[in-house]
Amino acid sequence: MEQKNYKPRLIDSLISEYLDTFGALCIEGPKWCGKTWTSIHHCRSRIMLGDPNGNFQNRQLAQMTPSLVLEGETPRLIDEWQEVPPLWDAVRFKVDQTSDKGQFILTGSATPQHKGILHSGAGRIAKLRMRPMSLYESGASSGQVSLADICRGTITPVLSGEVDLRRIIDYIIRGGWPANQTTPLKQAAHLPAQYLQAVLDDDVYRIDNIKRDKHKMELLLRSLARNEATTATNKKLKNDIKEIDDEDIDVETVSGYLNIFDRLFLTDNQRPYETKLRSSVRVKQAEKRHLSDPSLAASLLKATPDMLLQDLNTLGFLFEALCERDLKIYAESFDAELFHYQDYAGNEMDAVISMPDGQWCGFEIKLGAHQIDAAAANLLKIKQDIQKDGGKEPVSLCVVCGLSNAAYQREDGVFVVPITALKN
């Protein structure tokens, strides 16, 4: 459909590819990340189940006769399909009746219970995860350096210019929400706060009509913010709540609430790299904790620009979350995946990008340019240990930096790139 002022997203090419391959496509992700706007860009007709007109007549029609809302020019967008879960089976059945590709686009900001959905949709309905905007998509990164090139072992040296620390803080507090990119920062900080409030007040109940302890869910979210970009266990989260908020919550409740947050796409954890890099060293299997956007963690911590300037440790974790959000978006645009690496020998890499052909690249993320030497030394040490053990070596090693003014390759072979110069 024709859209004025549509800002292209990196996921656009994948959407087009999937529509040429599958009968239907489901685009999932957190609210307000741009799913509907992007889907409208790719569809030729649409029905919005959240439209309140006529006392939500679209939703009522879908509940009474799901097949009727499927009628229209294809690709047909069904926005927020999870409001009427039987629509999934209706779409799958419709796709089965013909071999046509790209018939439907479904968007969803929550994963409903399997009850009421009879079939997985495998082979008929593909799924894509959409995230808030990366710095390159929002225009905050110049895009002078390609992550795909780095993952192939090359870089074009460029001077990218000085970056002010307050600018990095702005990107963290503002987040990647499309509607927040031109708003003054003071007002922009309200959006993630309202997002969290809407989730706790409404979405948590609507996902399965079960009433939960809102206060404890909020405490768990605060704990997740305090443990952003770490591998904190469920038990650690429980203890963190007890120690800091003086509230008790059992591990089973923590696990149940985390499942709800995951189904609402409120969390977006970074999986451990499972490929056998080293034969004799056990690799830890803990996921690295992330909320779906660093602005949510900043909001939960009530972090103002001045506070973050005075607390560089917290700022460092939030900056790491910002970079890992972007690295995941960039990597997935060329069919790669983002992981992290930890082993029981004490070796850690902030990020690992695994390529479709099995090759991999290691990354460290540092806010200040004065940390580059130590980060590069850590990456080289891990590479040397892998070589000694006969493991698979990385194609490249890279330090992603906040305050570096150039992208280049060091004499030791490690790449350095500012996050504000990176693209896919």
Secondary structure, DSSP 8 states (H G I E B T S, - for coil): ---TT----TTHHHHHHHHTTSSEEEEE--TTSSHHHHHHHH-SEEEETT--HHHHHHHHHHHH-GGGGG-SSSSEEEETGGGSTHHHHHHHHHHHT---S--EEEEESS---STT-----TTTEEEEE--S--HHHHT-S---EEHHHHHTT----EE-----HHHHHHHHHHTT-GGGSSS-HHHHTHHHHHHHHHIIIIIHHHTTT----HHHHHHHHHHHHHTTTS---HHHHHHHIIIII-----HHHHHHHHHHHHHTT-B--B-B--S-S-SSS-B----B--BSSHHHHHHHTT--HHHHHH-HHHHHHHHHHHHHHHHHHHHHHTT-EEEEEEBTTS-EEEEEEE-TTS-EEEEEEESSGGGHHHHHHHHHHHHHHHHHTT----SEEEEEESS-SEEEE-TTS-EEEEGGGEE-
